Amino acid sequence: MNQIIKKNIVESGVFVSNLNELQQMKAMSQKSKQLKILGKKH
């Protein structure tokens, strides 16, 4: 029983870190899009 709980905690921890990476990647892509738009204006 405890092993299953530990496994779930580890998997959810990996899932959360992956979500954080995805959010960071989205933020980076949005920033690069904004920079491209700003670059076109100049």
Secondary structure, DSSP 8 states (H G I E B T S, - for coil): -HHHHHHHHHHHHHHHHHHHHHHHHHHHHHHHHHHHHHHHH-
